[in-house]
Amino acid sequence: MRSFSRLRCRVPGWVLVWLLGCFFGGMGSRGFGGTGQASRPNVIVILADDMGIGDVSCLNSKSAWKTPGIDRLAREGRTFTDAHSASGVCTPSRYTLLTGRYSWRGKLKSSVLHGYDPSLTEPGRLTVAGFLKGQGYATGMVGKWHLGVDWVRTGQKLEEVDFGQPFGGGPLAHGFDQFFGISASLDMPPFVYLSQDRSTTVPRDRVAASPGPKMWRAGVIGPDFRHEEVHPRFRQEALSWIEARARARAVDGTPFFLYLALASPHTPTVPTAEFAGRTRTNPYGDFVVQVDATVGDILTELDALGISRDTLVIFTADNGCSPAANLGELRGFGHDPSAGFRGHKADLFEGGHRVPFLVRWPAEVPAGSTCSRLVGHLDLLATLADIMGQRLPSGAAEDSVSFLPQLRRGDRARAGREALVHHSNGGFFALREGPWKLLFTPDSGGWSDPKPGSKEAARLPKLQLYHLGRDAAERTNRLADEPKVVRSMTRQMHRILVNGRSAPGPVQPYANPGDWPQADPFRAQ
């Protein structure tokens, strides 16, 4: 099976591209930038896996290491300081980023998928890739899918799979022209590379479970698969695809979208020899620096190809840092991956979902700027539609709000997101409105203390209310002091749930409200 970088791109003819561009306004003067290139920029989204906001040196003055690649994005673009993934864990965050719809509106109410699980994304649901493909873009993905694929089964057990047959429900079924990657997290079998809609090899061997920082689960492994080689492979595949698409655009004018969904610094923590020991902290720190170097390499490649000005680059992470990074050891080095925010991966507390979010688009976004307005991953689809001057279908991107005004004017923009729902690994919820954050649970909702179901949680009030403007570390529960705020936010959460959408548009009623284990707190009061 040929690798992703060697596959021939399926590019529409120049006449069709020109007609599509004219029809959608991308080649005319109606776009955001007023020119064809600016109104249809290339788009690259780089998604790190389990990386905290405090792991980026420009966002954490006390960081134990430097991240010059990501810091360059801050220096040359806009940094969003109040940006959030849709969940504290991987799968729901990735679903929401691509669809602009909260994942809990569908089948996944808690936790994540694994490598053999079937496709989560509904057939026909509009994704970022599908939307941009409709705008005449070439669309490619490199990396960790983690949204399920429909393997050809040979038995009743999930792992009984015919790896020689093509699978359905993967990236190609949801708007991507090309794909090279893995089915789920790097610690989840099957340990095989996927190219387009099939495995590159048929695995014959099994690997035992590995403990500690190099943790992975037991399972089948392909003859060409080595965990420590996955990040370098993704890096090279991404760079090769960017080069190929840039050269193609110079000929036929087709812009491109690349979704680079890294599987790092998630476990197994396996920095290559070049980066091992680089930070003089622990392997997690070294792996973060390797991720940063890849970001820097992509920016350098864009410069070399002469396409930096008209390429929109976003760097972010799917959720906060995991305890697998050995948080206690990192604290000993003076490093906090959550940068003072409470909690970590899986939680409703800010450390679970407040993530780095940096955007560079030299043609349009002011360099060295910041924005403190509330934004979420789920806003990507509405923002790209706004850039293209297009309306999204009423049954798509139900929770997506454009942050284009914030890209253009930062904190001075009037329009923007007013509320955001947070979701934890345990399936619990919180609502953010302005400076207020209401947690519909007495605990973290995830993996940090107090844990759901713990004796400590049983002694606490059933709800938590924090004023993040005065208490960013979420230490003082204002529940008893602000009953009106609690009632108002509870009603708002109820509306978001039962209306089937939170963005403007027609109501999309949720079909099965009775299957919510935490439904009671959302009833209007």
ZAMARGU-4260 file (C-alpha; in steps of 0.2 Angstrom, whole numbers, plus 5000, padded with zeros to 4 digits):
<rodrens>
0) 5000/5000/5000 | 5007/5017/4995 | 5009/5030/5008 | 4998/5046/5010 | 5012/5057/5003
5) 5014/5046/4987 | 4995/5046/4983 | 4990/5056/4968 | 4979/5070/4973 | 4961/5070/4965
10) 4960/5088/4959 | 4945/5095/4950 | 4948/5103/4933 | 4953/5121/4932 | 4936/5126/4924
15) 4926/5118/4938 | 4937/5126/4951 | 4935/5143/4943 | 4916/5141/4942 | 4915/5135/4960
20) 4925/5149/4965 | 4915/5162/4956 | 4899/5154/4962 | 4904/5154/4981 | 4912/5171/4980
25) 4930/5164/4983 | 4937/5171/4967 | 4928/5188/4968 | 4928/5203/4979 | 4914/5197/4991
30) 4926/5187/5002 | 4934/5193/5019 | 4950/5198/5011 | 4943/5206/4995 | 4955/5196/4984
35) 4953/5178/4978 | 4968/5171/4989 | 4963/5180/5005 | 4944/5175/5004 | 4949/5157/5001
40) 4965/5154/5011 | 4973/5138/5013 | 4968/5131/5031 | 4979/5120/5042 | 4973/5114/5059
45) 4986/5106/5070 | 4978/5097/5085 | 4990/5091/5099 | 4984/5076/5109 | 4983/5079/5129
50) 4993/5095/5130 | 4990/5108/5143 | 4988/5127/5141 | 5003/5128/5152 | 5014/5118/5141
55) 5016/5132/5129 | 5029/5144/5135 | 5021/5160/5128 | 5006/5156/5138 | 5015/5151/5154
60) 5029/5162/5160 | 5034/5149/5172 | 5035/5135/5159 | 5050/5123/5162 | 5054/5123/5143
65) 5052/5134/5128 | 5041/5131/5113 | 5048/5142/5099 | 5037/5135/5085 | 5021/5138/5094
70) 5027/5155/5101 | 5030/5160/5083 | 5012/5158/5080 | 5008/5170/5094 | 5021/5182/5088
75) 5014/5182/5071 | 4996/5180/5074 | 4983/5181/5087 | 4982/5171/5104 | 4965/5167/5111
80) 4967/5166/5130 | 4949/5159/5134 | 4948/5145/5122 | 4941/5128/5125 | 4939/5111/5118
85) 4922/5104/5119 | 4926/5090/5131 | 4940/5085/5144 | 4944/5069/5133 | 4948/5065/5115
90) 4934/5058/5105 | 4920/5070/5109 | 4932/5085/5107 | 4937/5079/5089 | 4919/5076/5084
95) 4914/5093/5090 | 4929/5102/5081 | 4924/5094/5065 | 4905/5095/5065 | 4902/5111/5076
100) 4889/5101/5086 | 4891/5095/5104 | 4895/5076/5104 | 4883/5073/5118 | 4869/5077/5106
105) 4872/5061/5098 | 4877/5043/5104 | 4892/5047/5114 | 4887/5053/5131 | 4903/5050/5141
110) 4921/5043/5139 | 4929/5039/5122 | 4929/5027/5108 | 4943/5014/5105 | 4952/5007/5090
115) 4939/4994/5085 | 4923/5004/5088 | 4912/5009/5074 | 4910/5026/5066 | 4902/5039/5078
120) 4899/5053/5065 | 4882/5052/5057 | 4881/5048/5039 | 4878/5064/5029 | 4883/5076/5044
125) 4892/5091/5037 | 4910/5092/5043 | 4923/5105/5041 | 4931/5095/5028 | 4915/5092/5019
130) 4911/5110/5019 | 4928/5116/5012 | 4927/5102/4999 | 4911/5110/4993 | 4920/5126/4992
135) 4932/5118/4980 | 4946/5114/4992 | 4957/5099/4992 | 4955/5091/5009 | 4968/5080/5018
140) 4970/5072/5035 | 4986/5066/5043 | 4985/5058/5061 | 4974/5051/5074 | 4956/5049/5069
145) 4948/5042/5085 | 4930/5044/5078 | 4927/5026/5074 | 4928/5016/5058 | 4917/5003/5051
150) 4929/4988/5050 | 4924/4972/5040 | 4920/4960/5054 | 4925/4941/5054 | 4916/4937/5071
155) 4906/4944/5085 | 4921/4951/5095 | 4926/4969/5091 | 4944/4964/5087 | 4939/4951/5075
160) 4943/4961/5059 | 4948/4958/5041 | 4962/4970/5039 | 4963/4966/5021 | 4946/4974/5017
165) 4942/4992/5016 | 4933/5000/5030 | 4919/5013/5030 | 4915/5028/5041 | 4932/5035/5041
170) 4939/5052/5035 | 4935/5048/5017 | 4917/5046/5022 | 4916/5063/5030 | 4923/5075/5018
175) 4942/5071/5016 | 4950/5067/4999 | 4965/5059/5007 | 4970/5051/5024 | 4985/5044/5032
180) 4984/5039/5051 | 4979/5028/5064 | 4961/5023/5070 | 4962/5029/5088 | 4975/5034/5102
185) 4993/5029/5100 | 4990/5017/5115 | 4975/5009/5108 | 4976/4994/5096 | 4975/4990/5082
190) 4993/4996/5080 | 4992/4998/5061 | 4994/5013/5049 | 4978/5017/5039 | 4979/5024/5021
195) 4963/5031/5013 | 4951/5017/5018 | 4961/5002/5023 | 4976/4996/5033 | 4993/4997/5025
200) 4997/4980/5032 | 4988/4964/5038 | 4995/4962/5056 | 5001/4945/5061 | 5009/4948/5078
205) 5004/4954/5095 | 5012/4966/5107 | 5011/4964/5125 | 5004/4979/5136 | 5017/4991/5141
210) 5017/5000/5158 | 5023/5017/5164 | 5025/5033/5153 | 5027/5021/5137 | 5010/5014/5141
215) 5000/5005/5128 | 4987/4991/5128 | 4990/4974/5122 | 4985/4970/5104 | 4989/4966/5086
220) 5003/4976/5078 | 5008/4978/5059 | 5026/4974/5053 | 5029/4992/5049 | 5023/5000/5065
225) 5034/5006/5079 | 5026/5018/5092 | 5041/5030/5093 | 5041/5031/5074 | 5023/5037/5072
230) 5025/5056/5076 | 5040/5057/5064 | 5029/5048/5051 | 5015/5060/5053 | 5026/5075/5052
235) 5034/5069/5036 | 5017/5065/5028 | 5010/5082/5033 | 5025/5091/5025 | 5024/5081/5009
240) 5006/5084/5007 | 5007/5103/5010 | 5021/5104/4997 | 5011/5094/4984 | 4995/5104/4987
245) 5005/5121/4986 | 5012/5116/4969 | 4995/5110/4963 | 4987/5127/4968 | 5000/5136/4959
250) 4994/5127/4943 | 4975/5126/4946 | 4971/5138/4960 | 4964/5125/4971 | 4966/5129/4990
255) 4969/5116/5003 | 4963/5111/5020 | 4975/5100/5031 | 4969/5093/5047 | 4985/5087/5056
260) 4978/5077/5071 | 4994/5073/5081 | 4994/5057/5093 | 5007/5066/5104 | 5011/5070/5118
265) 4998/5057/5123 | 5004/5041/5129 | 5014/5031/5125 | 5027/5045/5129 | 5040/5041/5116
270) 5051/5056/5111 | 5064/5051/5098 | 5082/5051/5102 | 5084/5069/5095 | 5072/5075/5108
275) 5075/5063/5123 | 5082/5073/5137 | 5080/5090/5128 | 5070/5098/5142 | 5080/5091/5157
280) 5063/5087/5165 | 5054/5071/5160 | 5049/5062/5144 | 5033/5071/5143 | 5042/5088/5142
285) 5053/5081/5129 | 5038/5075/5119 | 5030/5092/5120 | 5045/5100/5113 | 5045/5087/5099
290) 5027/5093/5095 | 5033/5111/5095 | 5047/5107/5083 | 5034/5100/5071 | 5024/5116/5072
295) 5039/5126/5068 | 5044/5114/5053 | 5027/5117/5046 | 5028/5136/5047 | 5046/5135/5039
300) 5039/5124/5025 | 5025/5137/5022 | 5038/5151/5021 | 5049/5140/5009 | 5034/5138/4997
305) 5029/5156/4998 | 5012/5153/5004 | 5012/5159/5022 | 5003/5175/5019 | 4987/5166/5012
310) 4987/5151/5024 | 4977/5151/5040 | 4986/5141/5053 | 4977/5135/5069 | 4986/5127/5083
315) 4976/5119/5098 | 4974/5104/5109 | 4960/5092/5111 | 4960/5093/5130 | 4971/5097/5145
320) 4986/5088/5150 | 4984/5070/5157 | 4990/5063/5174 | 5000/5051/5164 | 5013/5065/5161
325) 5017/5063/5179 | 5011/5079/5186 | 5020/5078/5203 | 5036/5075/5194 | 5033/5090/5183
330) 5029/5101/5198 | 5046/5097/5205 | 5053/5105/5190 | 5042/5120/5193 | 5031/5116/5178
335) 5012/5116/5179 | 5003/5110/5162 | 4987/5119/5168 | 4996/5135/5171 | 4987/5138/5188
340) 4970/5133/5182 | 4962/5119/5192 | 4961/5101/5186 | 4968/5092/5171 | 4962/5080/5157
345) 4944/5073/5159 | 4938/5086/5171 | 4925/5100/5171 | 4938/5111/5179 | 4947/5123/5168
350) 4962/5112/5167 | 4952/5099/5158 | 4947/5110/5143 | 4955/5127/5143 | 4968/5124/5129
355) 4981/5134/5119 | 4972/5142/5103 | 4984/5152/5092 | 4979/5158/5074 | 4990/5165/5061
360) 4984/5172/5045 | 4996/5186/5039 | 4985/5192/5026 | 4971/5196/5038 | 4975/5194/5056
365) 4986/5207/5066 | 5003/5200/5072 | 5007/5199/5090 | 4988/5201/5095 | 4978/5193/5109
370) 4960/5190/5112 | 4952/5187/5129 | 4934/5183/5122 | 4926/5166/5124 | 4929/5154/5109
375) 4927/5135/5107 | 4934/5122/5095 | 4916/5120/5089 | 4916/5137/5081 | 4928/5132/5067
380) 4915/5127/5055 | 4904/5143/5057 | 4920/5154/5056 | 4926/5146/5040 | 4908/5148/5032
385) 4909/5166/5038 | 4926/5169/5029 | 4918/5161/5013 | 4902/5172/5015 | 4892/5156/5015
390) 4876/5151/5025 | 4877/5134/5033 | 4862/5122/5032 | 4850/5123/5047 | 4853/5105/5052
395) 4872/5107/5053 | 4884/5115/5065 | 4870/5118/5077 | 4882/5124/5091 | 4895/5133/5080
400) 4897/5152/5082 | 4909/5162/5071 | 4924/5170/5079 | 4929/5179/5063 | 4924/5196/5072
405) 4937/5191/5085 | 4950/5187/5072 | 4948/5204/5064 | 4945/5215/5079 | 4949/5205/5094
410) 4941/5211/5111 | 4933/5225/5102 | 4922/5214/5092 | 4904/5215/5097 | 4897/5199/5090
415) 4904/5182/5097 | 4900/5168/5108 | 4891/5171/5124 | 4889/5154/5132 | 4898/5137/5131
420) 4894/5120/5137 | 4909/5110/5145 | 4908/5091/5146 | 4918/5079/5156 | 4924/5061/5154
425) 4911/5055/5166 | 4897/5063/5156 | 4894/5078/5167 | 4891/5096/5162 | 4895/5114/5166
430) 4889/5130/5158 | 4900/5145/5155 | 4891/5162/5153 | 4902/5178/5154 | 4913/5177/5170
435) 4901/5164/5178 | 4904/5145/5177 | 4891/5133/5184 | 4895/5115/5186 | 4880/5103/5187
440) 4890/5091/5199 | 4898/5093/5216 | 4915/5085/5210 | 4927/5087/5195 | 4916/5076/5184
445) 4933/5068/5179 | 4949/5061/5186 | 4955/5074/5198 | 4949/5076/5216 | 4935/5076/5221
450) 4931/5062/5210 | 4913/5058/5205 | 4905/5046/5218 | 4918/5049/5231 | 4915/5052/5249
455) 4922/5069/5248 | 4910/5073/5234 | 4895/5067/5244 | 4898/5080/5257 | 4898/5094/5245
460) 4884/5105/5237 | 4876/5097/5222 | 4881/5112/5211 | 4896/5123/5210 | 4897/5141/5204
465) 4913/5151/5201 | 4916/5168/5195 | 4932/5165/5184 | 4935/5184/5183 | 4939/5184/5202
470) 4943/5166/5205 | 4951/5158/5190 | 4957/5143/5200 | 4939/5139/5205 | 4942/5138/5224
475) 4927/5148/5230 | 4909/5141/5227 | 4897/5156/5226 | 4882/5144/5224 | 4874/5151/5240
480) 4878/5169/5236 | 4870/5170/5219 | 4854/5161/5218 | 4848/5172/5203 | 4863/5168/5193
485) 4861/5149/5196 | 4842/5150/5191 | 4846/5159/5175 | 4860/5148/5170 | 4850/5132/5174
490) 4837/5138/5162 | 4849/5142/5149 | 4857/5125/5150 | 4839/5117/5149 | 4836/5128/5133
495) 4853/5122/5125 | 4848/5104/5129 | 4830/5103/5123 | 4832/5115/5108 | 4845/5104/5100
500) 4856/5119/5096 | 4864/5134/5104 | 4869/5144/5089 | 4856/5155/5080 | 4844/5145/5069
505) 4828/5134/5069 | 4826/5122/5084 | 4833/5105/5082 | 4824/5095/5096 | 4834/5082/5105
510) 4825/5065/5101 | 4828/5056/5117 | 4829/5068/5132 | 4825/5054/5144 | 4841/5044/5142
515) 4852/5058/5151 | 4858/5052/5168 | 4861/5070/5173 | 4844/5077/5166 | 4836/5083/5182
520) 4848/5098/5185 | 4843/5105/5168 | 4824/5107/5171 | 4818/5125/5171 | 4816/5132/5188
</rodrens>
